[in-house]
Amino acid sequence: MKALLLVDDETEKIQISEVDNPKIGPDQVLIQVKAAALNRRDQWIRQGMYPNIQFNTVLGSDGAGVVVEVGEAVENALLNQEVVINPNLNWGMDPKVQSSEYHIIGMPTNGTLAEYIAVDANRIHPKPEFLSWEEAAALPLGGLTAYRAVFGHGELKHNENVLISGVGGGVAQFAFLFSLATGANVYVTSGSKEKIDKCVELGASGGFNYKQEDWQKESLKLTGGFDLVIDSAGGDQLNDFIKMMKPAGRIVFYGATNGMPSKLDVFRMFWNQITLQGSTMGNDLEFEEMLGFVNDHQLKPIVDSVRPLDEAISAFDDMREGKQFGKLVLKI
Ligand SMILES: NC(=O)c1ccc[n+]([C@@H]2O[C@H](COP(=O)([O-])OP(=O)(O)OC[C@H]3O[C@@H](n4cnc5c(N)ncnc54)[C@H](OP(=O)(O)O)[C@@H]3O)[C@@H](O)[C@H]2O)c1
């Protein structure tokens, strides 16, 4: 089958290759992948900036497809089902935090950027019927990460002021859609005016360009402060968020694209009862809840573009440049 492999090559670390079809174990199913999507994680891996790099692995954590074979311990009724894949492996027993055996499909375990993938039968869930293959494939990793950040940790409520930072990101656009569906007053930041305008068109109460000076003051004037900020950029901007919070506000971050802050305004944090909460992916129950939320609100992920697997490298390049708004999807 055709697959996108991580390879030990000086010039380019990802390559479309011919590999053997996966073989399934007794508790597994074979899925013919219809569409898959990229996450920043895949690009970090390509750049060698992810722990425990393992070459000759099929990349990709997001996918949707059809069950074409079931293992001997798996019920036959799953055959021909249209499914999305939960990329969590071995979350473990504690719903709050992943176990030390936890990992994500798409390194070290082979991923979704291939014509077929073998996964444990308990990783698959019915594809929301109202979504196309491309939209369904966009859901898993980003949807789960946003769901835990916004609801699990963020505890967002109707009418609260929430700021989604870097809304062009694959996870951030889910945080944006979930927050809108909750009836919160949703504000966004982006480095792109077009992305901000698009969000206002979709229902955002306002947006700010983080590349402009004084956007922080402008946002405080307009909103009166935020109950919740959802961020994945990190860096010194964290101190701006601390200044922008209402008393008892919550800042939830699930990434640190811009690295560590050089200092942290702990004085303002303790005086104003500010919570700074890290978050990563989510447990299996949250994955099911996220799918339920998407179904209940008929939410369609924002898809930046769809292209064939053969053009995967150009999708990775777009992600590296931060050009996209929403998910970069590959039709398999
Ligand atoms: N912990 C987890 O489970 C988990 C899961 C998924 C992702 N992550 C991490 O979260 C980060 C984002 O992932 P992703 O898949 O959503 O990536 P992505 O699709 O590549 O999005 C990155 C976005 O970051 C935004 N950005 C860049 N500089 C910024 C700044 N100074 N302030 C605010 N936003 C800024 C940009 O938004 P604009 O285009 O709007 O300017 C860009 O689109 C990555 O670091 C990733 O590793 C962690």
The ligand as an SDF file (V2000), in Angstrom:
LIG
                    3D

 48 52  0  0  0  0  0  0  0  0999 V2000
   -0.8480   18.9220   24.2500 N   0  0  0  0  0  0  0  0  0  0  0  0
   -1.5290   18.3870   23.2620 C   0  0  0  0  0  0  0  0  0  0  0  0
   -2.2140   17.3910   23.3860 O   0  0  0  0  0  0  0  0  0  0  0  0
   -1.4610   19.0580   21.9450 C   0  0  0  0  0  0  0  0  0  0  0  0
   -2.3410   18.6720   20.9500 C   0  0  0  0  0  0  0  0  0  0  0  0
   -2.3190   19.3610   19.7610 C   0  0  0  0  0  0  0  0  0  0  0  0
   -1.3950   20.3770   19.5890 C   0  0  0  0  0  0  0  0  0  0  0  0
   -0.5210   20.6900   20.5560 N   0  0  0  0  0  0  0  0  0  0  0  0
    0.4510   21.7910   20.3980 C   0  0  0  0  0  0  0  0  0  0  0  0
   -0.2980   22.9930   20.2410 O   0  0  0  0  0  0  0  0  0  0  0  0
    0.3140   23.8340   19.2830 C   0  0  0  0  0  0  0  0  0  0  0  0
   -0.6760   24.1160   18.1420 C   0  0  0  0  0  0  0  0  0  0  0  0
   -1.0050   22.8980   17.5050 O   0  0  0  0  0  0  0  0  0  0  0  0
   -1.9310   22.8690   16.2010 P   0  0  0  0  0  0  0  0  0  0  0  0
   -1.9780   21.4610   15.7090 O   0  0  0  0  0  0  0  0  0  0  0  0
   -3.2000   23.5690   16.4560 O   0  0  0  0  0  0  0  0  0  0  0  0
   -0.9570   23.7100   15.2360 O   0  0  0  0  0  0  0  0  0  0  0  0
   -1.1720   24.5390   13.9440 P   0  0  0  0  0  0  0  0  0  0  0  0
   -2.4070   24.0750   13.2390 O   0  0  0  0  0  0  0  0  0  0  0  0
    0.1180   24.5260   13.2260 O   0  0  0  0  0  0  0  0  0  0  0  0
   -1.4420   26.0160   14.5160 O   0  0  0  0  0  0  0  0  0  0  0  0
   -0.4880   26.8500   15.0120 C   0  0  0  0  0  0  0  0  0  0  0  0
   -1.0970   28.2380   15.1620 C   0  0  0  0  0  0  0  0  0  0  0  0
   -0.3850   28.9220   16.1730 O   0  0  0  0  0  0  0  0  0  0  0  0
   -0.7250   30.2620   16.0350 C   0  0  0  0  0  0  0  0  0  0  0  0
    0.3330   31.1420   16.5330 N   0  0  0  0  0  0  0  0  0  0  0  0
    1.5840   31.3180   16.0760 C   0  0  0  0  0  0  0  0  0  0  0  0
    2.2050   32.2920   16.8000 N   0  0  0  0  0  0  0  0  0  0  0  0
    1.3120   32.7230   17.7210 C   0  0  0  0  0  0  0  0  0  0  0  0
    1.3280   33.7080   18.7430 C   0  0  0  0  0  0  0  0  0  0  0  0
    2.3990   34.4520   18.9980 N   0  0  0  0  0  0  0  0  0  0  0  0
    0.2160   33.8480   19.4990 N   0  0  0  0  0  0  0  0  0  0  0  0
   -0.8750   33.1230   19.2910 C   0  0  0  0  0  0  0  0  0  0  0  0
   -0.9520   32.1780   18.3120 N   0  0  0  0  0  0  0  0  0  0  0  0
    0.1230   31.9920   17.5670 C   0  0  0  0  0  0  0  0  0  0  0  0
   -1.0090   30.5380   14.5620 C   0  0  0  0  0  0  0  0  0  0  0  0
   -2.3170   31.0940   14.5280 O   0  0  0  0  0  0  0  0  0  0  0  0
   -2.7820   32.1620   13.4140 P   0  0  0  0  0  0  0  0  0  0  0  0
   -2.6010   31.4380   12.1160 O   0  0  0  0  0  0  0  0  0  0  0  0
   -4.2020   32.4330   13.7280 O   0  0  0  0  0  0  0  0  0  0  0  0
   -1.8950   33.3730   13.5530 O   0  0  0  0  0  0  0  0  0  0  0  0
   -0.9440   29.1320   13.9530 C   0  0  0  0  0  0  0  0  0  0  0  0
   -1.9370   28.8970   12.9940 O   0  0  0  0  0  0  0  0  0  0  0  0
    1.5850   23.1070   18.8320 C   0  0  0  0  0  0  0  0  0  0  0  0
    2.6600   23.5560   19.6400 O   0  0  0  0  0  0  0  0  0  0  0  0
    1.2840   21.6550   19.1380 C   0  0  0  0  0  0  0  0  0  0  0  0
    2.4390   20.8880   19.3320 O   0  0  0  0  0  0  0  0  0  0  0  0
   -0.5320   20.0510   21.7440 C   0  0  0  0  0  0  0  0  0  0  0  0
  1  2  1  0
  2  3  2  0
  2  4  1  0
  4  5  1  0
  4 48  2  0
  5  6  2  0
  6  7  1  0
  7  8  2  0
  8  9  1  0
  8 48  1  0
  9 10  1  0
  9 46  1  0
 10 11  1  0
 11 12  1  0
 11 44  1  0
 12 13  1  0
 13 14  1  0
 14 15  2  0
 14 16  1  0
 14 17  1  0
 17 18  1  0
 18 19  2  0
 18 20  1  0
 18 21  1  0
 21 22  1  0
 22 23  1  0
 23 24  1  0
 23 42  1  0
 24 25  1  0
 25 26  1  0
 25 36  1  0
 26 27  1  0
 26 35  1  0
 27 28  2  0
 28 29  1  0
 29 30  1  0
 29 35  2  0
 30 31  1  0
 30 32  2  0
 32 33  1  0
 33 34  2  0
 34 35  1  0
 36 37  1  0
 36 42  1  0
 37 38  1  0
 38 39  2  0
 38 40  1  0
 38 41  1  0
 42 43  1  0
 44 45  1  0
 44 46  1  0
 46 47  1  0
M  CHG  2   8   1  16  -1
M  END
$$$$
